[in-house]
């Protein structure tokens, strides 16, 4: 039976178009999956991707649904909705840890429920063989009985709870993420107040914070990935008045010509409000977190094997 055969309760267009959207979301990272598909499967997927058109509107939403045709099989209110939302919020390493040991059919079900971006992150992080098997099973995925789906969502909820319970200082981490968004003056004020109210808490939160200066802790490939993705105007403002050692790391990861041009742009800015500089730096930090969440920059500073082109 072909891998493109859809379960009898499904429609061929549902599974095929869902897979086409996910393959397009993966981009170059889907190369190992393409290599494992048969010629007819490649032709069918390619035609489906062409039919999607150039717009990515609705891509994530379409991939995140199990299948519109199966809504009649679900209860009116899905108790597990929050589980999938919570799963979408966890980091790439946590995702891989949750599902690397699971059966490919289970992973395929997970992929069918997650938003497109999260599905792509999970596929990138899984062992290649498991990722390919799961993708092929996703092509052929049929409806799941509501009771079985509910039981699976309950299990997922327990797994997420266990992960949260095993992590120390989760409350401090949540506070640290808030403090990441504060300007430096407010940060110092609130950290001092927090430490006064609960001695030692401020130090723990500060240790978990990720600031603009912490970006220099990324390795060369990670920082270059960030530089290639950041808005140029935000980078210019963010480096205005930056600590010399911080600025030096950024310039060290550019060509001489690019660095000279950037210095000229910074100098031509003239006086800039501190609030604007803080906002630009927060934009860089937020982008770095997004890249880490997507797996483009690994938490340990390593990035996906990808060529950096100047």
N, C-alpha and C positions, 0 to 999 in steps of 0.2 A: 504494500500500500504506500502511495506517495506521501511524503511529509507534508504536502499541501492539502491533503484530504482533511476536511473539517468534520467534526462530530455531527451526527445526523440531525441534532437539534440546532445546529449552528448554520449560518449562511457562509458560503465561501468568501464573500466580500468582507465579512466581519474580521475573520482571522487574518486574511491576506492584507487588508488595509491597515490593521493594527500593527502587524509585523513590518509593513512598509514604513509606517511612521517611526517605529522604534529604530529601524535600520538607518533611517535618515537622521534621527537624533544622535545616533552613535557616530556617524560620519566615518572617518578613517579607522576608528577603533573597531569597526565592524568587519574589517578585512579578513580576520581568521574565520568568521562565520560564513562570509561569502565563499571562502575556499572550500568549505565542507558541503555546500549545497550542490544539488545536481543541476544540470544545464536547464532543465525545465523549471526548476524552482527559481533559479536565477532570473530566467526570462519572465516568469510570473511576477516576481518581486520587483524587478526593474520596471515592468509595465505599470505596476501599482504605484510605484514611487513617482513615475512620470505623471500619472493621473492625479497625484496630489497637487500638482502645480507648484509654483515657486514660493507661495506663502506658507509660513509655518504656523499661521493662526489656528488655534485649536489643537495643535499637535500634542501637547502635553496632556490636555484634557482627554483627547481621544485615546491615547495610550493608557491613561490611568484607569479607564473604565474596563470592566471585565469584558462585556460585549453588550451593546444596546439591546440586541435581540433577546438577551437573557434576563432582562429586567423583570419580566413576568414571573421568573422563578425565584425572585428575591422577595423578602418581606418588605412592606412599605418603608420601614425605617431600619436601616442597617446598623445594628449595635456595634459592628466592628469598624465603622467609618473612622472613629477617632484613632483606632490602632494604626490604620494606614497613614493617617496624617502624622502621627507620632513617628512612625517608621521613616517617613519622608524627611523628618527633621534631624535624624541621627547622622553621624559622620560616616564617611566611606569605609573606614577601617572597621567600625562597629557593624555596618551592613555586611561586610565580607565575613566577619566573625560569626554573625548569626546564621549565615546560609551556606558557607563554604562546605560544610559537612552534610548538607541536605541532599535529597534525591533530586534529580533534574526536573522531575514532574512538579515537585513542590516549588522549586525555584521558578518554573514557568508560571505557576499560579501567582506567585508573588509579583513577578514582572507584569502580569496582566492587571494587577490591582494598583500598582504604584504609578505616580506621575512619570511622564517620559524622561525627565531629567534624572530622577532618582533611579529609574530602571537602567538608564545608561551608566550611571555611576556604579551600580551594583554589577552590571555585566563586565565593566572594565576591571573591577576589583577581584572577580571570581577567577579560579583556575581556568585556563582557556578551554580545556575539555568540557568542564561542567557548564561554562557559559555557552558553548556551542550546542551541547545537548539540550540545555534549557531553551535556547532560542528555537531550535527545531521543534521541540515539544510545544512551544508557544504557537507555532504555525498550526498545530493540530489540536489545540486546546478546545475541549468541549465544555458544556455547562457543568457547574458543580452544584450538588444538592445543597440547599440552604442550610440544612442542619450540619452537614460536613464543613461548610464554609464558616459557620458560626463557631464550631469547635476549633477550627484552625485559627480563627481570629482570637479566640480565648487563649490558645496556646501561645500565639504571638505576643499577646498582652503580658502573659506571665514571663516570657523571655525578656521583653523590654523592661519589665519591673525588676527582674533579677539583675539585668545589666545596670539599671539605675541604682539598685541597692548595693551592688558591689563597688560602685564608685564612691570614693570618699570626697566629702566637701561639695556635694552637688549644689547645696544652697549657696555656698561661697562662689561656685562657678556661675550660677545665675546672676549673682550680684556683680561678679567681675565682668560679665557680658554687658551689664548696664553701665558700669563704670567705663567700659571701653568707649562708650559714646559721649562721655562727658568731656568738656574742655579741661585743660590742665588745672586751672584755678579751682573749679568746682570739684575736680577729682581730689585734690589735696584737702579741700575743706571737708568733704564727705568721708574720706578715708580717715582723717583725724577724728571726726565725730564718731565714726563707727568703731574705731579702736578704743575711744574713750568709753563708749557704751558697752563694748564687749572686748576686753583686752586680748590682743592677739588676732582679732578678726580682720583688722585692716591689713595686717601683714600677709595673712593668708589670701585675702582677695587680691592684693597687689601682685602676689606671686602668680596668680592665675590670669592676670590681665594681659592683653596683647595690644601694645601701643605702636605708634608710628616708629619709634626708635627700635622696637623689637623686630621690625621688618628686616633689619640688617642681619638678623640671625638666620635668615634664609640662605641656602647655599646659592651659588652663582646661577644654576639653572632655574631655581625657584624664583629668584629675584628678576631674572631676565623674562621669565614667563609673566610675572606681574607687570614689568615695564612694557611688555608688548601689548598688554590688555588695558592698561590704565589710560584715562583721558589725559591728553597732553596738558591741557589748561590746568587740571587739578594737580598734576605732577609739578608744574612750575610753581604754583602757589604753595604747595605742600613743602617744597624745598626752600622756600623763602625763609631765611633766618634759622634754618635747621642747624643742629649741632654739627660742627665740622667733621667729626668721626662718622656721623650718620650720613651726611651728604657725600663723604668720600666713598662710602660703600656703594651708593647709587651710581656715582660717576665711574667707579671702577668696573661696573657692569655695562658700560656703554663704549662705543667707539670714541676715539679722541674727537672726531668731528662732531658727533652727536652730543658729547659732553660740552664742547665749546659753544655750540648753538644753544644748549639748555642754559648754560651760565649767562649767556647774553640775554636770553628771555627773562631770566630771574632778575638780572640787573635792571632791565628796562621796565620792570613792574613799578618801581618806586615804592613808597610806603604802602603797606597792606595791613588791614585791620587784623588783629590777632584772631578774632572770631572767624574770619574767612580762612585763615591759615589752618586753624583747628578743624574747620569743616572739611577742608581739602584733605587733611591728614586722615580724618576719620573715613573719608571716602576710599582712600588707599587701603586702610586697614580692613574695611568692610569687603573690598574687592578681594583682598588676600584671603579672607575667611571663606568667601564664596568659591574661590579657586581651590582651596583646601577641601571644602565640602564636596566639590565636583571630582576631586581626585587629581586635578591638574597640577596641584602642588601638594605633595604628601606631607603629613603632619611631622614626619621626621626629617623634612627638608629635601627628600628625594622626590623627583617628578617622574611622570610617565616617560618611557623611552620615546622621545620625539625630537626631531631635529629643530634647532633654533636657527632661523635665518635672519641675518642682519639686513 
